Amino acid sequence: MSRQATSLLETELYVHHDFSPDTFLKNDALRYNLKKQGLFAEKLLLYDTLIIPTHDCGIIPVLISWLGPFLFEELLDEGVIQFCRLQSFVAYAPGGGLFMCRIEPTTQKEKSRSVFWGPTDQAVELQIRHATPFIKKHHRTKIIEKVLKHTVEEPLGNFPKVIMKETYNDVLNDPGLKAFFTHDQEKVDLARLPGVKTKTLRILGGKPPTDKVEFLLRLGEINLELALASNLQCLSVTTDPLAQRLIASKISRNFHNIPQNQLQELRKHFCRILKLNKLPDIPSAVVNEQIDLETIIKLRRSRKGKRFRHWLCNLSIQNPSEIEAAYIELFTEKHWSQSWSFRTIRFIITASLDALLASKGIPLPVASALDSFILDRFLRGYSPQLFLDELRNLLEEAKGKSSS
């Protein structure tokens, strides 16, 4: 019986490059990061397809080093791994605020050597040739062809400007987020936050936000992740718990004419958190060398593995115990020891927004009146799962750092 494949926009493996001279070392750091490798293994069991965003295609030699070139090719052939080539960064400049930054070399010669701004085939070739030199030229050519077949260029068009403006609206319509930026002031100009020198710009480098500018950048990235997942038609996206707060802000300001009790019910039932408890801790098992990626892939290819992903596709608040049992059933005594630790994974399950509005007797808003690109997608039937992998409270962390 055929079924729709489940896809995840896997931002956990997105490398946050910046403008520092040693930014390329981040790819090497990822290669030797066993925790990230373990999270990758876990996602292989949970989803049919992982779509990984990348600027420099540096994730490709990382995956080759984890899987080996032949197993990497097999996963490409099966459509398990795909890539989204990004051409711009979420950036912040004084006076201009949030925008999508694309900085190209000044000469064609420099551009031809750049893994950031050159053509995708060239970037992939440069990365594989320098980071995995053991792969012979004819095999490298074959891998490049397969990577290109499973790579989509940044599918955003003119949306980035809209998404950045939407981030401002999200902040200004959430009392808690607004208070973080304003403190005791009545108003705040989000395009002129302190901490950025004139004629400079800032982008995130992958570390948790340390001030207001970096926190705003992270909120812009979360909205960008939601937009990318929508445009790529992903069932799920790995993102930050703050996504739920941003979505609530979009609903509040676009349905502000309905009674307050209806608005609260709408927010409550549109986004609901689901926890799956006592699952085998695959990331820790990989770190501790209790299971390897080859075994993980055998499990995902098994009949039970395929059946589990089908159940996950229909994840609901009502059936977490069934999902937990199905996941554990994947691991026979041969592959799983009772000594393994357990972990909890969390999802935000979004409802079908148009159906939810109809069930509560709330009229659909006029499309032209919406100020949210992402909410418009929800009203058109997009209802993703938001995978909350490494749960942190970034707002509280940013508050502590900005006040110190």
Secondary structure, 3 states (H helix, E strand, C coil): CCCCCCEEECHHHCCCCCCCCCCCHHHHHHHCCHHHHHHHHHHHHHCCEEEEEECCCCHHHHHHHHHCHHHHHHHHHCCCEEEEECCCEEEEECCCEEEEECCCCCCHHHHHCCCCCCCHHHHHHHHHHHHCCCCCHHHHHHHHHHHHHCEEECCCCCHHHHHHHHHHHHHHCCHHHHHHHHCCCCCCCCCCCCCCCCCCCEECCCCCCCCHHHHHHHHHHHHHHHHHHHHCCCCEEECCCHHHHHHHHHHHHHCCCCCHHHHHHHHHHHEEEEEEEEEECHHHHHHCCCCCHHHHHHHHHCHHHHHHHHHHHCCCCCCHHHHHHHHHHCCCCCCCCCCCCEEEEEEEEECCHHHHHHHCCCCCCCHHHCCCHHHHHHHCCCCCEEEECCCCCHHHHHHHHHHC
